[in-house]
Amino acid sequence: MNSPHVATAAGSGGLDAIRENPAGAVLGFDFDGTLAPIVADPASARAHPGAAPALARLAPLVGALLIVTGRPAAVAVEYGGFDGIDGLVVLGQYGLERWESGVLTEPEPLPGVAEARAKLPGVLAAAGAPPETFVEDKGQALAVHTRRCAEPEVALERLRSLIAALAERTGLAVEPGRLVLELRPPGMDKGKALRSFIDDRGALPSAVLFAGDDLGDLAAFDAVESLRARGVPGVLVCSGSAEVTALAERADVVVDGPAGVVSLLDALAESLS
Ligand SMILES: O=P(O)(O)OC[C@H]1O[C@H](O[C@H]2O[C@H](CO)[C@@H](O)[C@H](O)[C@H]2O)[C@H](O)[C@@H](O)[C@@H]1O
C-alpha cells in the first residue's frame, strides 16, 4: 500500500504525530467528493467501496473519527454504509445534526426553510432556470443543483444573485458548492462543528486531520490551522478535482479523489496496526 505524498513539513509532522499517539488524534472527513465519488444525482451517491472498511479499521485505533458533511447525518450514514462502525460520529447539515451509535440529534428546522421552500419555484422560474435544475430538500436546508443542466456553470451563475436575495428574505445563508447553491441556517459551519466537537472532549487532541474537497470544507481547514497555531500538529488533505482548486492550494496532501482518500485511510490504518 503506497503512502501518500506529503508536500509540507507541517503535514509530515501531523502524520507523524498521529502515528505516535493515535489514541489522542481526531480525524475528520467530508462525505461527497471525499469519501463518495461525485455523481449527477445526489440520491445515487454512495461511498467508495473501500471507505467503510477503512473507517471501521481506523475507528478503534484513533481518539475520534468523524464525518462532517452538508448531508443530513442519517443520509451520510445510509449512503456511506457506516451504520455498524463503532465509535464513528457523523456531524450532518454542516454541524447542526449529530449521529452516533444509531442515535440522531437534530434541531427543529428554522421557519425560514419552509418560507424558502415555498418561494423557491417562483425564484427558479424568474431566473429562467433550465428544467434540469434540481432542488434537494434536506429538511433543515434546500440545495439547488445544476449539475444535470446542459451548461451547469452558466445555470448556477444565473441563479446566484436571486438565491442570495431569497436567503436574505428568509434569514438563511447561502452555501456555495460543486454546482450547487444551498439555502441553509446561518451560524454553523464545518469549522465550528469540528472546534465544538474538540472542545466538548475537554482536552486538545494529540493531532488533527481533516480531508475535504469543496468550499464548505475550507472552514474545517481554518479550524485545523487554528489548532496548529495552538501547538496541535495538523494535516490538511484535499480530495483533488478539476472543479474546485481552493483546497489543493492550502492542503498538505492532495490525493486523487475518493479513491486516493481511501488509499490514504488504508495506509494510515496499516501504519497504526
Ligand atoms: O459536505 P459534503 O459531504 O461534501 O456535502 C456537500 C453537498 O454534497 C452533495 O452535492 C454534491 O454531491 C452530489 C452527488 O455526488 C453532486 O451531484 C452535486 O453536484 C455536489 O454538489 C449533496 O447533494 C448536498 O446536499 C451536500 O450538501
Ligand as a Chemical Component Dictionary entry (heavy atoms), coordinates in Angstrom:
data_LIG
# 
_chem_comp.id                   LIG 
_chem_comp.type                 NON-POLYMER 
_chem_comp.pdbx_formal_charge   0 
_chem_comp.three_letter_code    LIG 
# 
loop_
_chem_comp_atom.comp_id 
_chem_comp_atom.atom_id 
_chem_comp_atom.alt_atom_id 
_chem_comp_atom.type_symbol 
_chem_comp_atom.charge 
_chem_comp_atom.model_Cartn_x 
_chem_comp_atom.model_Cartn_y 
_chem_comp_atom.model_Cartn_z 
_chem_comp_atom.pdbx_ordinal 
LIG O1  O1  O 0 -20.244 18.236 2.812  1  
LIG P1  P1  P 0 -20.409 17.199 1.746  2  
LIG O2  O2  O 0 -20.485 15.812 2.285  3  
LIG O3  O3  O 0 -19.378 17.307 0.663  4  
LIG O4  O4  O 0 -21.815 17.509 1.064  5  
LIG C1  C1  C 0 -21.928 18.712 0.264  6  
LIG C2  C2  C 0 -23.106 18.550 -0.668 7  
LIG O5  O5  O 0 -22.857 17.386 -1.426 8  
LIG C3  C3  C 0 -23.868 16.867 -2.275 9  
LIG O6  O6  O 0 -23.784 17.536 -3.522 10 
LIG C4  C4  C 0 -22.599 17.209 -4.201 11 
LIG O7  O7  O 0 -22.585 15.804 -4.494 12 
LIG C5  C5  C 0 -23.627 15.365 -5.393 13 
LIG C6  C6  C 0 -23.536 13.850 -5.515 14 
LIG O8  O8  O 0 -22.288 13.445 -5.986 15 
LIG C7  C7  C 0 -23.453 16.076 -6.737 16 
LIG O9  O9  O 0 -24.484 15.676 -7.647 17 
LIG C8  C8  C 0 -23.509 17.586 -6.523 18 
LIG O10 O10 O 0 -23.225 18.259 -7.746 19 
LIG C9  C9  C 0 -22.493 18.026 -5.477 20 
LIG O11 O11 O 0 -22.637 19.401 -5.159 21 
LIG C10 C10 C 0 -25.242 16.910 -1.660 22 
LIG O12 O12 O 0 -26.213 16.650 -2.629 23 
LIG C11 C11 C 0 -25.523 18.154 -0.858 24 
LIG O13 O13 O 0 -26.722 18.005 -0.119 25 
LIG C12 C12 C 0 -24.390 18.350 0.120  26 
LIG O14 O14 O 0 -24.622 19.441 0.984  27 
# 
loop_
_chem_comp_bond.comp_id 
_chem_comp_bond.atom_id_1 
_chem_comp_bond.atom_id_2 
_chem_comp_bond.value_order 
_chem_comp_bond.pdbx_ordinal 
LIG O1  P1  DOUB 1  
LIG P1  O2  SING 2  
LIG P1  O3  SING 3  
LIG P1  O4  SING 4  
LIG O4  C1  SING 5  
LIG C1  C2  SING 6  
LIG C2  O5  SING 7  
LIG C2  C12 SING 8  
LIG O5  C3  SING 9  
LIG C3  O6  SING 10 
LIG C3  C10 SING 11 
LIG O6  C4  SING 12 
LIG C4  O7  SING 13 
LIG C4  C9  SING 14 
LIG O7  C5  SING 15 
LIG C5  C6  SING 16 
LIG C5  C7  SING 17 
LIG C6  O8  SING 18 
LIG C7  O9  SING 19 
LIG C7  C8  SING 20 
LIG C8  O10 SING 21 
LIG C8  C9  SING 22 
LIG C9  O11 SING 23 
LIG C10 O12 SING 24 
LIG C10 C11 SING 25 
LIG C11 O13 SING 26 
LIG C11 C12 SING 27 
LIG C12 O14 SING 28 
# 
